[in-house]
């Protein structure tokens, strides 16, 4: 009976060691998969959203001012048209920032 108990304790200790090694290996693999990043892909994404944040409001401002007010509505450039164009640019800026924040999370 004592020999059986000693073998059982040895078996249990060996089994626990094997489980610990397996769990360490699996956790290491999981951690490496979680930390694996595609740095060029991240750079392209950030560069795309930075250019979107810079270009989109400027395009919206001048398109609204020139095309909508001057060409389609036939109004001269006044302070009022500049204000409306600026509001459109701010709205598009907020949309671009919102897209960037949504993509970041």
SVG drawing of the C-alpha trace seen along z (x, -y; Angstrom):
<svg xmlns="http://www.w3.org/2000/svg" viewBox="-29 -89 37 91">
<polyline fill="none" stroke="black" stroke-width="0.4" points="0.0,0.0 2.9,-2.4 4.5,-1.6 1.2,-2.4 0.9,-5.7 4.5,-6.7 3.9,-5.8 0.6,-7.7 2.3,-10.8 5.1,-10.6 2.6,-10.2 0.5,-13.1 3.7,-15.3 4.8,-14.3 1.3,-14.9 1.2,-18.4 4.6,-19.2 3.5,-18.1 0.4,-20.2 2.4,-23.2 4.7,-22.9 1.8,-22.6 0.0,-25.5 3.2,-27.7 3.7,-26.8 0.1,-27.5 0.1,-30.8 3.4,-31.8 1.9,-31.0 -1.3,-33.0 0.7,-35.9 3.0,-35.9 -0.1,-35.8 -1.7,-38.7 1.5,-40.8 2.2,-40.0 1.6,-43.2 1.8,-44.1 3.7,-47.4 3.5,-48.4 -0.3,-47.8 -0.7,-49.9 1.4,-52.7 -0.7,-52.6 -3.9,-52.8 -2.6,-55.8 -1.3,-57.5 -4.6,-57.0 -6.6,-58.5 -4.1,-61.4 -4.4,-62.3 -8.2,-61.9 -8.3,-64.3 -6.1,-66.8 -7.5,-66.7 -11.3,-66.0 -12.1,-69.3 -10.1,-71.4 -11.8,-69.8 -15.2,-70.2 -14.5,-73.9 -13.4,-74.9 -15.9,-72.7 -18.8,-74.2 -17.5,-77.7 -16.7,-77.5 -18.9,-74.9 -22.1,-75.1 -22.3,-78.8 -20.6,-80.4 -21.3,-78.0 -24.6,-76.5 -26.3,-79.3 -24.5,-82.2 -23.6,-84.0 -20.5,-86.0 -18.0,-85.0 -19.1,-86.7 -18.6,-86.3 -21.8,-84.2 -20.7,-81.8 -17.3,-81.4 -19.0,-80.7 -21.3,-78.0 -18.3,-76.5 -16.3,-76.4 -19.2,-74.7 -19.3,-72.1 -15.5,-71.6 -15.8,-71.2 -18.6,-68.6 -16.4,-66.6 -13.5,-66.9 -15.5,-65.5 -16.7,-62.6 -13.1,-61.8 -12.0,-61.9 -14.9,-59.7 -13.9,-57.2 -10.4,-57.2 -11.5,-56.6 -13.9,-53.9 -11.1,-52.2 -8.6,-52.6 -10.9,-50.7"/>
</svg>
